[in-house]
């Protein structure tokens, strides 16, 4: 059975089949030859899509698309730049701050990198900023879109692991802010050691003018509150908040941006394509997960792990390593969908909390987004930077930030309260 499972999956993936098709067909093969047959497929399909919390995905994705189409990203970048020009590293901080802020609106890593990169790369190249660090701040900063709420990765985890999405959003807040601050501290240190990473002639505006410039970011702050505030305050579910955020994005994009009916149509088309892709992957993963669960494999894995002569932390480190290796070849959503049904029972059996692991899992997936040969953010940034932009330069520029993410993972492993404190404070 194991030979059939991994053999089918290997052959289908390396034959060029879509990942959703590959894992779904593998599940059907296992179900047909080793399980009750494919007669139960209809029930599996219904169970896979009949999850209320998944309704949050298209709303948040649509909201991000509207922001991208409206041109608000350029306005916000210009508003933040005078403040960051006062710090060592100068406008490189703008990349990190803006990826953090847009993460609270977009919810998708690649879109986050694309929005900020489209504005920052041409401008900072023109001003002669260090190429590798410029690309690295956008590529690594873009990964915050997976962590800072609203996060598509956290919504998927909550839906599959039967965990409160509101609690996951709250749990990811402190780690997300911590990583953003550590990214900025690293840039400050680099700016002190190597001032040439930023042009010396770059000057900030006077203090009063800087404050006035910062006031221009308030439309984005309103949008952030519109999509996350109701969840934290207990006024709405994640699905309902995604609708509120989508409506707020249209209003704000229309008033302060360049939104029109053509842009709304394009946003709807892109949202449909992205949502369909995610749901298709989700369906394939559900078929595989059910087929394997019917054979009792997750239970056997949990029992086998429990018999290993290793402590919980050692087993956790092995799980981290597995995700880092998988991240070199698979995208984050696929990793989640393929592993959550089997990993979460192991995590719970070791005494760890589901909310805590959901946040840590997203951190590991963030690393995979920047590791060759399939790191999605690498190719997004290269696409924006142009053909002459080297994947090696992007990766090397991102490497120090990946080390920071790893250090935060270690900190969360030994200090889980950094994740669980805020959800408990909110009573989630």
PyMOL commands that set and color helices and strands:
alter all, ss='L'
color gray80, all
select helices_A, chain A and resi 2-14+19-34+38-49+52-70+72-84+92-106+109-126+131-142+144-147+152-161+165-193+195-197+207-232+238-256+261-294+297-306+312-327+332-349+354-368+376-385+391-414+417-425
alter helices_A, ss='H'
color red, helices_A
deselect
rebuild
show_as cartoon
